[in-house]
Amino acid sequence: MSTLPHPTRRSILLLGLILISSVLLAGCGGGSMLSAASWPGLSIDDTNAYLAYGPTVYAIDLTTNRENWHYPSEPIRNASFYASPAPYEGGLVIVGGYDSMVYALDPTMGGDVRSAWIFEGASANIIGAPVVAGDIVLVPSADNNLYALDLATGDPVWTQPFTTEEALWSAPLVEEDVIYLASLDHRVYAIDLPTGRELWKTEPLNGAIADTPTLAGDLVLVGTFNSQVVAVDTERRGAIAWSFDTSGWIWGSPAVADDLAFFGDYLGLAYAVDINNGQEVWRVTLDGPVTTTPAYKDGVVFFVTEAGTVYAFETDSAKPFWTSNPVLNGRLLSDPVLSGDTLLVATMDNPCVISAVETETSAVRCLLQFEE
């Protein structure tokens, strides 16, 4: 196993959770006993950028840069948010809390926000983002369970939640009526969406999986704490198609485009791998650990590092796309999100908590700033 650099706040929290639950040694614990030290969760729809950070969820107008609303209006005791909000058509926003609650937020035109419903059935933190699939909300929890809730009411849809052997820290992936779920128990599961019935699961992949699977044709790709990216064949019920060894742990998910998978590791290396055979196409050394999923647009892949730098590379050659890389003066622990020609990046330790980076020029402006 690779030697890790000096840990950051997220590293300390996550590594502590791993040790507590003994997931790297196939232990039996699932939930966390640590207090929250929130990192920001970022998502968008056609109108707003949504940020879940600390005790508050924000909606920021992408056109005016103004706050449309925030929730709650007053802090809720023990509430803290990590998971990226899940916006749904009609204005509803689903967000999971570190307080184990799931909130369906229903904002009004005037900026007031009410809870359409609150789900209190989980017994541990919600760290992975909820996912809306049709009229079902899927919620992963650190209590080892994936919950399926009715979008309109918040009531459970399945007879019982789908249970794994360890905690769930990542959003599930849904393709048609199949859910692909990664767990800290080292496995990937395929689950029938309407019923919650297991279709298949992989053998243990020798490392915990902390982020969402990526679908590439008949393959599901995951990164592991065994310093590997593994390709799972969905047509062969979870058989391993190939695995690729990295220098450090993989926290984020691979991004896939043009038959290439792009990902970074905790030792600060960025990779491009051919998804057809698992062979390396290129690798580049960055200035700090990568704990996020890259973003892709028009032949360019974007990485962010814990050192605060945003990188852009041409996908076929790894040639730098920009003449200079923006340095955002804060740790970048959240997935960058593309909004048209702009890359949105959530930043810690900086009054500007959402930076907007122009993908063509690397020019930076602040989308959301907190008072110092």
N, C-alpha and C positions, 0 to 999 in steps of 0.2 A: 504494500500500500504506500502511496506517495506521502512524503513529508509535507505537511501543510505550512504555509506562511503564517505570520502573526494573525490571529483571528480578529474579525470585526464583530460588531454587535450581533449581526444576523448569524454569523458563524458560531459565536458563543451560544446564542439561543438554540440554534438548530442542533449543534453538536451536543449541547446539554440534553435536549430532548431525545436525541439518539441514544446517549448513554443511559438516561433514565429508563427508557423503554427497552434497552438492550437490543435494538433492532439489528445492529450490525453483527451481533452474535446469535441471532435468531432467538432472542428472548421472548417474553410473553407479555410485556406491558404495551399499552397503546397510547394513552393520553399523557398530557404534560402536567407537571406540578410546578412549573415556573410561572412567574408573572409575565405579563405581556411587555414586550419592548418593540413596538410595532414598526414595521417597514411599510411603505406605501404600496397600495394595490391600485393599478390604473387601467381604465377601459374607456371606450368611446362608443357613441352611436352617431347618427347623421347630424345631430345637433350639439351634443354636449361631450365634454370629457368628464369622466367620473373618477374621483379619487377617494379611496378609503384609507384613512391615515389617522392613527391614534384614536381618539374618541369620536371622530367625526367623519361623515361621508359628504363630499362636495360634488356639485354639478356646476361645471364651468362652460359657458357658451363659447363654442369654438369660433364664432364670428366676431364677437365683441370682446372676448376675454373676461367678461364679467361673470360673477357668481350668480347663477340662477336660483340656487337654493343650497341649504346644507341641513344635515340631520345628525343628531337631534338638535333642537333649538337650545336646549340646556344639557350639559353632560349627564350621561346615564352611569350610575355607579357600576364599576367593574367592566364597562363596555369599552372595547378597543377593537379596531378593525385592521386586518391584514389582507383579506381576500379581495381580489378585484371585483367590483360590483358587476352584476349581470343585468344590463338594461334590456327591456322588452318593449315591443311595439305598444303604443298607447300610453307610454310614459312610466310604466311600472318599472321599478329597479329592485332587484333582489340582491341582498348583501348578507353575508355570514359574519358573525361576530366572534371575537375571542372569548366572549362570555357564553359561548355554546348556543346562542340564539340565532335564528334566521329571520330577517326582517324583509317584508315586502313593502317597499316605500312607494307611496302614491302622491307625487307632488301636484300642487294646484298651479294655475296660471299666476297667482299672486305670490308664489314662492313659499307658501306653507306646505308642509309635508306631513301626511298622516301615515300610520301603519295600516295597510290594508289587512294584513294578518302578521302574526309572529308565531314561529314554530319553536317550541321549547323542548322537543323530544330528544335532542342530542345530549349526551352526557360529557362531552369534551369539546375542546376548541374547534372552531371552523377556521382552518388555515387556507385550504384550497378554495378556489372560487366556485360558487354555484353555477350551474349550467341549465338554461331553459331549452327543453327539447319538446316542441309542440306545446301541449298543455301540462307538461310535467316539469317540475323543478328538481334537479338532481343536486344533492348536497353531500359532499364528502366531509367526514368528521374524524378528528383524532381519536374518537372512541371505537375506531375500526369499522365503522358502518357507513354505507352509502344509503342516504335516505332519498326516496322518491315522493315528492309532494305535489298535490294538486295546485296548479298555478293560481286558480281563482280563490281557493280557500286555505291553502297551507296544510290540508289534511293529508295523511299518508295515503299513497296510491297502492303500494304493494302490501301484502299481508304482513310482511316483516322486512326490515331493511336488509340489504345485502351486506354480509359480514366477511371481512378478511382477517388474517391472523395478526396484523399490526395496524398502526395508524395510517390514515389517509391524509396526505398533505397537499394533494394536487387535484385540480379539476378533472373530471372524466372527459373523455372524447366520445361524441355520439356521431355515428354514421348510419343513416336510415334507422333501423330498429335495433341496432347493436351498440352497446356501451363498451368502450375500452377503458379499463380502470387500472391504474398503477398503484401499488401499495408499498409501504416500507417493509412488508414481509418478503420482498424480493421478487414478487410475481406480477404478471400482467393478467388480467381477467377479461373475458368477453362475456357480456351479460345481455339477456333479452330485455329490451326496454319496457315493453308492456307488462311483463310479469315479474321482473327481477330475478329470473332463473339463470343460473350459471350455464353458459354454453361450452366454455372450455377455460383452462388456465394453463399458464406456462409452468415448466419446472422452475425451481428457484434459480434466479439469475446471478446469485453470488454477491448481490449488493442491493441495498435499499434503493427505491426509486422515489424521488421527491417531486417530480413534475409530470405534466400531462403527456401521455403518448402522442406521437405524431403519425398520422396515416399517410402512406406513400404507396398508392396502388394496393397490392395485396400484402404489403408489409406494414407493421406497426413498429416504430422506432422509439426506444427509450434510452435515457442515460442513467447510469447507476453509480453508487458510491464504491463500486469495485473498479472504478476508473475504466469504464467501458461504455460504448454505445452498442446496443444489441438490436438487431432486426428480427422481428418475430413474424412468421408466416401465418397469416390469417386463414389461408386455404388449407393449411396442414394443422389446424387446431392448436396454434401456438408453438409449433416447432421452431427452433432457432435457425434462421437462414444464414446469418453471419454475425460476428461480433468484431468490434474494432477497439483496440487498446489505446487509451489516452494516458497522458502523464499524470493527470490529477482527477479528482472526483468530478462527476458531471452533476450539477445542480439543475440546470435548465433543460428544456426540450430541444431536440434538433429542429431546425427550420429546413424545409425541403423546397427546392426549385430546380428545374432543368436537370433532373436526375442526380442532383447533388444534395447531400445533407450537410448543413452547417451547424456547428456547435462550438462552445468554448468550455474550458475546464478550470478548475480551481487554482491551478498553477499558472494561469494566464496565457494559455495557448488557444488559438482559434484554428479550427479545422474545416476542411471540405473533404467529403468522402463520397465516392460513387455508390449510390444506393443499390446498384445492380449486383455488386460483388463485394462491397465493404472495403475497397481499396482506397488508400489516401490519395487525394489529388493535390492538396497543398496544406501547409500549416504556417501560421504566423505567430510570433511572440508579441503579446500585448503588454501593457504597463501594470496590470493587476489582475486579480482573480475575476473570472466570469461566472456569475451565478444565475444568469438569465438566459432567455431564449432570444436568438438574433431575430431581426426583422429583415424582410426582403422586398425589393422593389426594382423592377426593370433592369435586371442584371447586376444589381448592387446589393450586398449584404451588409447589415449594420450590427455592430457589436457595442456593448457598453461594459465598463469595468468598475470594480469596486473602488478603483483609484479616481474615478470621476471622468474618464475620457470616453468620448464617442468616436468609433472608428467606422469607416466605410471602405469596402474592398470590392473590386470587380470580381464577380463570382467565378469566372473561368480562369483567372490568372493570379488572384490575390493582389493585384496592383492597387495601391491606394487610390481611391476615387477623388478625395479632396486633397488640396495642397496643404491644408493644416487641419488637425483634428480638434474639435471643441473640447475644452476642459471645463466641466461644470462646477468645480469647487465643492464637491460633495460626493458621498458614496452612492453608487448607482446599483441598487439591489432589486429593482423591479424591471419587468420586461418592457422594452421600448415598444411604442404603439404607433403605427403609421396612420396618419390622417391626411389623405391627399398627398401633397408634396411636402408634408411636414412630418418629422419624427418627434413624437412626444415622449419626454423622458422625465420620470419622477426622481427627484433628488433629495437625499437626506443631508442634514447638517448645513443647509443653505436656506435662507429666507425664500428664495424662489423654488417652490416645491414641484412645479411643473415647468420644464423648459421646452421650448419649441425650436427644433433644429431644422432648417431648410435643407431638404435632401440634395438639392443641386449645388448649393453654395457653402453649406455648413454654417451659415449665419444663424445666430441664436437670439431669441427673444424670450421674455418671461411670460408664461401664460397665467400662472397663479403664484402670488407672493404673499407670504405671511409676514405680519409685523414682527420686527425683532424685539 
